[in-house]
Structure formats: C-alpha cells, structure tokens
C-alpha cells in the first residue's frame, strides 16, 4: 500500500472542512504486477498501485473513474458540475457505480484480480460496488475480481454525530442510521467478488470523525465481533496509538509498536496486542498476506 492519496479533495469545499476529511481515498493493487505510475513510498510491494480519482479537480492520482459507466444512470440526478465532474452532493451510490465499471474495464474483464485499500468514504464506495455487482444489478458489471479489501476509518456504522453539520449529500448518507447505511448492512453485509473477497476493517479510538467500533465493524465492547459489516480481520487502534482520521493515510512507520485490539476469524476472538504494525504497513500486510 502506498501513501499517495493525501491530495484528494472535493470541489468547492473549503480546506479543512468535514467533507474534505471525509472524501476518502481508493487505491487498487493489480496482483499481476502490471506497471502503472509509482508513487513515493518507503518500500515496494508486489504488483502495482493505482490511486483512484472521483472529483474533477483531484490531483496526484493515476485514474479518474468518471468516464467509466454513464452520467445518466444509477442515482445520477444530483452532484454533477460542468463537464460531468462530481462533487460533494454526488450520491455515494453513483460513485460506487462508476467505480464498479472502472474495476471491470481495467481489471476484471481482463481476468485480473485486484486488492483495494480504501480510506473513509472510499470504503463505502468499494463496498457498494461489490454489493450491487454480487446482487446482479442490471446497471453493474457481470462480476468483479477483488481478492482483498482493507478499509481504514470508513464509517460502516456511521460517522460521529457532529459531522452532520457538514450538510452536503455525502455527509448525510454517512450519518448513523441513514437509509444508505441501512441498505449496506442489509445487502452488503459481507460482499464478495467472484471467487470471494477477504475484508479487513480498521478503526481508532482517536479518530475524530468515525468511532472505532463503527469503523472496525463491531460492538462498542467488541461483542458481538461483527456489527455493521462482516470482516474476518479487524484492527482497533487504542487511544495510546494516537491515530486520528487522516493518520490512517500517513502513519507509515515500520516499527511494531502500535497498541491495538485485533480480531481474526481464524481464532474467533479479540486479542490485545502492544506490538502491532501501524496503519499503512498493517493494511499492506492485510491485502498481501491476510496477516493479522
């Protein structure tokens, strides 16, 4: 996984706003090692990575999803600007539709499996794309080949209450109990690509926008283990780790010194770990090896 998505920003949103922090990031790693633009990182991974763009003014990314699929299909009536650019009121479901067709065009239709690492709202986009494709929705591709997904700070169970002050369409969809999130829980409880998809979900006590339980997909006391989404690998960064919402993208230390709770389906239980990897490295291991 690479720390390349820090420059993603929505159109017409003041710097530092809630939405700018929420807009999320999506990265794809082609497991076949096809060469794409390589962004700065501390060490290489197997395969290559692509940073995914959703808004017209996004920079420092190698792909733009807007030309995949139609701008007149699937919850498209709001959130388009001149030249069909998306913005903060674009329905997350419409972005998921574009993202599904991006995956199909560049990878799945060519028999190439990919890993996805998604931050914040990016995780909801990926989850919706997989859920609707698996359900056989007639506006979505016939199938997607996604082997692993890791989400970091994604509001699977909704964002913190004060984020509703954002007022834009995407913030409303990320409110706890929104019809969109209820739909995902009912229809995207454990979405799979063809051949299966292994999910990893990360949350943090210090995330100022998404509570740890709602990002990791579990109950507040971690019992039951699965809530909002089923993921066989969960990481809950404890308060002492000091991981805020944007830190999921930037904390690239190779040290094994993070304080976490972690869950794996292999053991079926949560364990406390004071020697865990930090977010970027942990996500890299999750999608590469399923290591927890």
QUILIN-V663005 format. One record per pair of residues at least 24 apart in sequence whose ideal C-beta (glycine too) atoms are under 8 Angstrom apart, sorted by the first residue. I is the first residue (numbers start at 1). J is the second residue. D is the distance in whole Angstrom. If there is no record, write none. Layout:
i->[I/I]
j->[J/J]
d->[D/D]
This chain:
i->[1/1/1/1/1/1/1/1/1/1/1/2/2/2/2/2/2/2/3/3/3/3/3/3/3/4/4/4/4/4/4/4/5/5/5/5/6/6/6/6/7/7/7/7/8/8/8/8/8/8/8/9/9/9/10/10/10/11/11/11/11/11/11/11/11/12/12/13/13/17/18/18/18/18/18/19/19/19/19/19/21/21/21/21/22/22/22/22/22/22/22/22/22/22/23/23/23/23/23/23/24/24/24/24/24/24/24/24/24/25/25/25/25/25/25/25/26/26/26/26/26/26/26/26/26/26/26/27/27/27/27/27/28/28/28/28/28/28/28/28/29/29/29/29/29/30/30/30/31/31/31/31/31/32/32/34/36/37/41/42/42/43/45/45/46/47/50/52/52/52/54/54/54/54/54/55/55/55/56/56/56/56/56/57/63/63/65/65/65/65/65/66/68/68/68/68/68/68/69/69/69/69/69/73/73/74/78/79/88/88/88/88/89/89/89/90/90/91/91/91/92/92/92/92/92/92/92/92/93/93/95/96/96/96/96/96/96/96/97/97/97/97/99/99/99/100/100/100/100/100/100/100/101/101/103/103/103/103/103/104/104/104/107/108/108/108/108/108/108/109/111/112/113/113/113/113/114/114/114/115/115/115/115/115/115/115/116/116/116/116/116/117/117/117/117/117/117/118/118/118/118/118/119/119/119/119/119/119/120/120/120/120/120/120/120/120/121/121/121/121/122/122/123/123/123/123/123/123/124/124/124/124/124/124/124/126/127/127/127/127/127/127/127/128/128/130/130/130/130/130/131/131/131/131/133/134/134/134/135/143/143/144/144/145/145/145/146/146/147/147/147/147/147/147/148/148/148/148/148/148/148/148/149/149/149/149/149/150/150/150/150/150/150/150/151/151/151/151/151/151/152/152/152/152/152/152/153/153/153/153/153/153/153/153/153/154/154/154/155/155/155/155/155/156/156/156/156/156/156/156/156/157/157/157/157/157/157/157/157/158/159/159/159/160/160/160/160/163/176/181/184/185/185/188/189/189/190/190/190/198/198/198/199/199/199/199/199/200/200/200/200/200/200/200/200/200/200/201/201/201/201/201/202/202/202/202/202/202/202/202/203/203/203/203/204/204/204/204/204/204/204/204/205/205/205/205/205/206/206/206/206/206/206/206/207/207/207/208/208/209/210/212/212/216/218/222/222/222/225/225/225/225/232/232/232/233/233/233/233/233/233/233/234/234/234/235/235/235/235/235/235/235/236/236/236/237/241/243/247/248/248/249/249/250/251/251/251/252/252/252/253/253/254/258/262/263/264/266]
j->[27/29/45/49/117/150/280/281/283/284/287/27/39/40/41/45/49/51/39/40/41/249/250/252/280/39/40/41/49/51/60/61/51/61/119/249/60/246/249/250/58/59/60/61/51/53/54/55/58/60/61/55/57/58/55/87/88/55/56/57/81/85/86/87/88/87/88/88/168/166/163/165/166/171/209/88/166/168/170/171/120/209/245/246/120/121/155/159/163/166/170/171/174/209/54/55/88/120/121/170/118/119/120/121/122/123/124/125/154/51/52/118/119/120/122/249/51/52/54/99/116/117/118/119/122/125/126/51/52/116/117/118/52/63/103/106/107/114/115/116/114/115/116/117/287/107/112/114/112/113/114/115/147/112/113/112/62/62/252/252/254/254/284/288/288/115/106/99/102/122/86/90/95/98/125/85/86/87/81/83/85/86/87/85/102/106/95/98/99/101/102/98/98/99/101/102/104/105/97/98/100/101/139/97/139/139/169/169/168/169/170/171/168/169/170/169/170/169/170/173/121/124/125/128/170/173/174/180/128/180/125/124/125/126/127/128/129/132/129/132/139/140/125/126/129/129/130/132/133/140/141/144/140/141/129/141/144/145/146/141/142/144/145/141/143/144/145/193/194/141/145/145/145/146/147/195/145/146/147/146/147/148/149/150/287/288/146/148/149/150/287/149/150/152/283/284/287/149/150/151/152/154/151/152/153/154/248/249/152/153/154/155/209/210/245/248/154/155/170/174/151/154/149/151/152/154/156/201/154/155/156/173/174/180/184/151/151/154/156/184/188/191/229/184/188/188/191/192/193/197/184/187/188/191/193/191/192/193/187/193/194/193/194/193/194/195/193/197/193/195/196/197/198/287/197/198/199/200/286/287/288/290/197/198/199/200/287/199/200/201/202/283/286/287/199/200/201/202/215/231/202/215/248/249/279/283/202/203/204/207/209/210/215/245/248/201/210/215/181/209/210/214/215/181/184/201/214/215/217/228/229/181/211/213/214/215/217/227/228/214/209/210/214/208/209/210/211/209/214/228/229/228/229/229/229/230/229/230/231/232/233/290/229/230/231/232/233/231/232/233/234/235/283/286/287/290/292/229/231/233/234/235/234/235/236/237/248/279/282/283/234/235/236/237/236/237/241/243/244/245/247/248/236/237/238/239/241/237/239/241/242/243/244/247/243/244/245/244/245/245/245/236/237/263/263/261/263/270/263/268/269/270/264/265/266/262/263/264/265/286/290/292/262/263/270/260/261/262/263/276/282/292/260/261/262/279/278/279/279/279/280/279/280/280/278/279/280/278/280/281/278/281/281/282/292/292/292/292]
d->[7/7/7/7/5/8/6/8/5/4/7/7/5/7/4/8/5/8/8/7/6/6/6/6/6/4/7/8/7/5/7/7/5/7/7/6/8/8/6/7/7/5/4/8/8/7/8/8/5/8/7/7/7/7/5/6/5/5/6/5/7/7/8/5/7/6/7/6/8/7/5/7/4/7/7/5/5/5/7/6/7/6/6/6/5/5/8/7/7/7/7/7/7/6/7/7/8/7/6/8/7/5/4/4/3/7/8/7/7/7/8/7/4/7/5/6/8/4/8/7/7/8/5/8/4/6/6/6/7/7/5/7/6/8/7/8/7/5/7/6/6/4/8/7/7/7/6/6/7/5/6/7/6/5/8/7/6/4/8/6/7/8/6/7/7/8/8/7/7/8/6/8/6/8/8/6/5/6/7/7/3/7/8/8/7/7/7/4/5/8/4/6/5/8/4/4/8/5/6/5/8/4/8/7/6/5/6/6/4/7/6/8/6/4/7/7/7/7/8/7/7/6/6/7/6/5/8/6/6/7/5/8/5/8/8/3/4/7/7/7/6/7/5/7/5/4/8/7/5/5/6/6/8/6/7/7/5/8/7/4/8/7/6/7/6/5/4/8/8/8/7/7/4/7/5/8/7/6/7/8/6/4/7/8/4/7/6/7/5/7/8/8/5/7/5/8/6/7/7/5/7/6/8/5/6/7/6/6/8/5/6/7/8/7/7/8/7/8/6/7/8/7/8/3/7/3/7/8/6/7/8/8/7/8/7/7/8/8/8/6/5/6/7/7/7/7/4/7/6/6/7/5/3/4/7/5/6/7/6/7/4/4/7/6/6/7/4/5/7/7/8/7/7/8/7/5/8/7/7/4/8/7/6/7/5/7/8/8/4/8/7/4/5/5/8/7/5/7/7/8/5/8/4/7/6/6/7/7/7/5/7/5/5/5/5/7/7/6/8/8/5/6/7/8/7/7/6/7/5/4/5/7/8/7/3/8/7/7/4/6/6/5/8/7/6/7/6/6/7/8/8/6/7/8/7/6/7/4/8/6/7/6/7/7/4/6/7/6/8/4/7/7/7/4/7/8/8/6/4/7/5/8/8/5/8/7/7/6/7/7/8/7/5/7/7/4/7/4/7/8/8/7/7/7/6/4/8/7/6/7/5/5/5/8/7/6/5/5/6/4/7/5/7/8/7/7/7/5/6/8/8/7/7/4/8/8/7/6/8/6/7/5/7/4/8/5/8/5/8/7/6/8/6/4/7/7/8/6/7/5/8/8/7/8/5/5/6/7/4/7/5/7/6/8/6/8/5/8]
